[in-house]
Amino acid sequence: MRRRIVLLTLLAIELGAGAVLYRGGWLSRSPVVPAVAPPATIVAEPPMPKPGTRVKAVDVRRGDTLVRALERGGMQRDTSAGIAAALAASGANLRKLSPRHTLEVTWTLDGRPIALRYEPSPWLGYAVIPTDGGWEVRRAETRPDVRVDVVAGEVTRSLFEAVEQAGGAAQLAVDLAEIFESDFDFTADTRAGDRFRLLVETRFANDTFVDYGRILVAQYVSDGRVLTGVRFERAADGRRAFYDPDGRSLRKSFLKSPLEFTRITSRFTWARPHPILGGVRPHLAIDYGAPTGTPVRAVADGRIGAAGWAGGNGISVTLRHRSGYETMYNHLSRLGPGIRPGGRVAQRQVIGYVGATGLATGPHLDYRVAKNGRFVNPLGEKFIPGEPIAAAERGAFTAHARELVRRLEDTAPF
């Protein structure tokens, strides 16, 4: 159900809910909405269109300007330009006009536009009406009604599919994988029968679901192993992160995999038949099969040791990390933005894209890890843990974690 923006009048009164009328619209004084806050929709419903008028949606195409879209909808250029100028002067960001946005014009039967409704999001809308001096813009905002819901399911073929079958969105699968990516390789270890459950914020506008917000607590069970992640905001610096129930950080210094949601095609071994050179040779790497152009992430913060062509390794990047670790990413199709020898990278930064350069039979990533100059198995290495909950906050965290986990287990028992 789409929210109707006021077309004629908005009440100019101070609201105790934390909003004021400003330049013809409502602006929130408080940018943070608590999860327990009741909905506070600041909007007035206009009367039904008067006899002799009609409302028509405007087709917005990719790359459109507002003027171009309105002209295609039958409006004169000087009129559409005047409306666009009025909206821009009122703070509307017309550079981000998108086919997803709502754009409607109210016309008289003799073809005169008398109102325009523009909603760039479920939370924000503009009404434009004619005045003696041109066009007047009214702005209306709707605060999200934030609730907490459960999403739970079982993997049969993929985590993406399982999350969507459980009623969640694809982004939830990405967020869930990111919580546990330092402890669990969703590329190598996901299997049919794995189960998951999570408490997640859901956002509503006028009782209509819009999207998912933050995951508050998550559990993933695979082969008898139970992974639990609890979101917690540290009082010392306000940073939010996920921890296990004992307060250990789930964000390790190294990710388990440089790719998201792909497959392992060859594992670390000292004896593997070489597909191009022949014979049996060591393969001191993990090969991930993925389409050309798939982003490759740095598994840890580090400095770039080498970046460019490296013979049989094709386009390659080598990163140096603390504690004597180096990682290598081979057969790339191209380097990531700004990747040059001597530069620094952050964990999860895109350093290149999957390809088939060098001695490669097809698009894949050859990923290697060395410690103190000796290659090690990336899937078996125990990397440095992240910073745990400080002793001063341990009591608050323990109570918070127990309450969220209990609520999750009671609401969605396995």
Protein Blocks (a to p, Z undefined) as FASTA:
>chain_A
ZZdddfkbccddddfkopaceehiacdfblbdcfkbccdddddddddddehiacdddddd
ehiafklmmmmnopafklmmmmmmmmmmnopafklgcfkbccdddddfkopafbdcddfb
fkbccdddddfklpadddddddddddddddddddfkbmklmmmmnopafklmmmmmmmmm
mmocfklmgcghiacddddddddeehiafbdcddfbdcddeehiacdddddddfklopac
dddfkopafbdfbdfbfbehiadfbdcdfbdcdfklgpjddddbddddddehiacddfbd
cddfbgcdehjnmpadddddehhiacddehiabdcehiaghiacdehiafbdcdfehjdf
bdcddddddeehiacdfklpccdddddddfklmmmmmmmmmmmmmmmmmmmcZZ
